[in-house]
Amino acid sequence: MEILESYGVETVGIAVAVVAVAAGAAYFYFGKKSKGSLDPENFKDFKLVVKNQLSHNVAKFRFALRTPTSVLGLPIGQHISCRGKDNVGEEVIKPYTPTTLDSDLGYFELVIKMYPQGRMSHHFREMRVGDYLSVKGPKGRFKYQVGQVRAFGMLAGGSGITPMFQVTRAILENPTDKTKVHLIYANVTYEDILLKEELDSLARNYPDRFQIYYVLNQPPDEWNGGVGFVSKEMIKAHCPAPASDIQILRCGPPPMNKAMAAHLDDLGYTKEMQFQF
């Protein structure tokens, strides 16, 4: 059975270069961000300026902020609520995690996997450049501070990679952060892997701080990653061992999250060492 299908759940501008570099440096070195573009109580509309189809059912959406130097204002590891309409015109609200950070000025991006029966998937599938998306936030329980752990282990399935990618990028691109990241990322097929080019680039650029292990239920003939479901043996081999200064993050379809929680409990990870997005 396919790993995500068997889980049976829908997992689910151009600014002046000098300004962008300076603002990005200030963001990481001093932690001082401009006033964010989000409202936690009210939906705000953001214009779609680029829609890049990555595969038959995955697209990257870029939404413009108010000015080329505006920031979204989303804390690391948190998400936004997006509002749209399904195929019968009924309102639907669903959480998504941008793959961009506040060092990306003037815009934010969402990588969306669109499912045939997904209600919000329909809204994104129908969006065209020039349309607006209603967004509210920040949302989420995860709060990250530099140095809060020595290392993160991450267990992601399908589109559950997006919060992991956001946290990983923030850690690795911050020159003052020495946290290490160990990611296990599970999918059905090779084509289902989201953000693979970006993940592989991070692994190449930060080999001492970021390691990734891909797991596929239906791997291609030439494949040197994991096969099947994420197992206790895979977690033991590719994640940091239980300790007071590590944390294991997980995000995937609910049955996968439940299975991973059981694995972690069996391996001796306490509840304090675990977090589920």
ChimeraX attribute file (.defattr): number of C-alpha atoms within 10 A of each C-alpha:
attribute: neighborCount
match mode: 1-to-1
recipient: residues
	/A:1	10
	/A:2	15
	/A:3	22
	/A:4	23
	/A:5	12
	/A:6	11
	/A:7	16
	/A:8	13
	/A:9	13
	/A:10	19
	/A:11	18
	/A:12	22
	/A:13	17
	/A:14	10
	/A:15	14
	/A:16	10
	/A:17	9
	/A:18	9
	/A:19	13
	/A:20	18
	/A:21	15
	/A:22	11
	/A:23	21
	/A:24	21
	/A:25	17
	/A:26	14
	/A:27	18
	/A:28	19
	/A:29	12
	/A:30	9
	/A:31	10
	/A:32	11
	/A:33	17
	/A:34	14
	/A:35	10
	/A:36	15
	/A:37	19
	/A:38	20
	/A:39	14
	/A:40	13
	/A:41	9
	/A:42	10
	/A:43	16
	/A:44	17
	/A:45	17
	/A:46	20
	/A:47	18
	/A:48	21
	/A:49	16
	/A:50	16
	/A:51	18
	/A:52	11
	/A:53	13
	/A:54	14
	/A:55	12
	/A:56	9
	/A:57	14
	/A:58	19
	/A:59	19
	/A:60	18
	/A:61	21
	/A:62	22
	/A:63	24
	/A:64	22
	/A:65	22
	/A:66	14
	/A:67	13
	/A:68	17
	/A:69	20
	/A:70	20
	/A:71	25
	/A:72	26
	/A:73	18
	/A:74	20
	/A:75	17
	/A:76	22
	/A:77	24
	/A:78	22
	/A:79	24
	/A:80	20
	/A:81	17
	/A:82	20
	/A:83	20
	/A:84	21
	/A:85	17
	/A:86	19
	/A:87	14
	/A:88	8
	/A:89	10
	/A:90	9
	/A:91	13
	/A:92	13
	/A:93	16
	/A:94	14
	/A:95	18
	/A:96	21
	/A:97	27
	/A:98	23
	/A:99	21
	/A:100	22
	/A:101	23
	/A:102	24
	/A:103	23
	/A:104	22
	/A:105	24
	/A:106	21
	/A:107	26
	/A:108	21
	/A:109	19
	/A:110	17
	/A:111	23
	/A:112	24
	/A:113	23
	/A:114	21
	/A:115	16
	/A:116	10
	/A:117	11
	/A:118	16
	/A:119	21
	/A:120	22
	/A:121	23
	/A:122	18
	/A:123	19
	/A:124	20
	/A:125	16
	/A:126	11
	/A:127	15
	/A:128	14
	/A:129	13
	/A:130	12
	/A:131	13
	/A:132	17
	/A:133	18
	/A:134	15
	/A:135	23
	/A:136	21
	/A:137	22
	/A:138	21
	/A:139	17
	/A:140	14
	/A:141	12
	/A:142	14
	/A:143	10
	/A:144	15
	/A:145	9
	/A:146	13
	/A:147	13
	/A:148	13
	/A:149	17
	/A:150	17
	/A:151	22
	/A:152	24
	/A:153	24
	/A:154	27
	/A:155	26
	/A:156	27
	/A:157	26
	/A:158	22
	/A:159	27
	/A:160	22
	/A:161	26
	/A:162	25
	/A:163	23
	/A:164	25
	/A:165	23
	/A:166	19
	/A:167	19
	/A:168	24
	/A:169	19
	/A:170	21
	/A:171	24
	/A:172	20
	/A:173	15
	/A:174	16
	/A:175	11
	/A:176	12
	/A:177	15
	/A:178	16
	/A:179	19
	/A:180	21
	/A:181	26
	/A:182	21
	/A:183	26
	/A:184	22
	/A:185	25
	/A:186	30
	/A:187	27
	/A:188	23
	/A:189	16
	/A:190	17
	/A:191	12
	/A:192	17
	/A:193	19
	/A:194	24
	/A:195	17
	/A:196	13
	/A:197	10
	/A:198	12
	/A:199	19
	/A:200	14
	/A:201	12
	/A:202	20
	/A:203	17
	/A:204	12
	/A:205	12
	/A:206	14
	/A:207	12
	/A:208	11
	/A:209	17
	/A:210	23
	/A:211	20
	/A:212	20
	/A:213	18
	/A:214	19
	/A:215	28
	/A:216	23
	/A:217	19
	/A:218	15
	/A:219	18
	/A:220	11
	/A:221	6
	/A:222	6
	/A:223	12
	/A:224	11
	/A:225	11
	/A:226	18
	/A:227	17
	/A:228	16
	/A:229	18
	/A:230	25
	/A:231	16
	/A:232	15
	/A:233	10
	/A:234	14
	/A:235	23
	/A:236	14
	/A:237	11
	/A:238	16
	/A:239	23
	/A:240	20
	/A:241	17
	/A:242	16
	/A:243	14
	/A:244	12
	/A:245	13
	/A:246	23
	/A:247	26
	/A:248	27
	/A:249	21
	/A:250	26
	/A:251	25
	/A:252	26
	/A:253	22
	/A:254	15
	/A:255	14
	/A:256	24
	/A:257	20
	/A:258	14
	/A:259	15
	/A:260	23
	/A:261	19
	/A:262	13
	/A:263	18
	/A:264	21
	/A:265	14
	/A:266	11
	/A:267	15
	/A:268	12
	/A:269	20
	/A:270	15
	/A:271	12
	/A:272	10
	/A:273	20
	/A:274	18
	/A:275	15
	/A:276	16
	/A:277	16
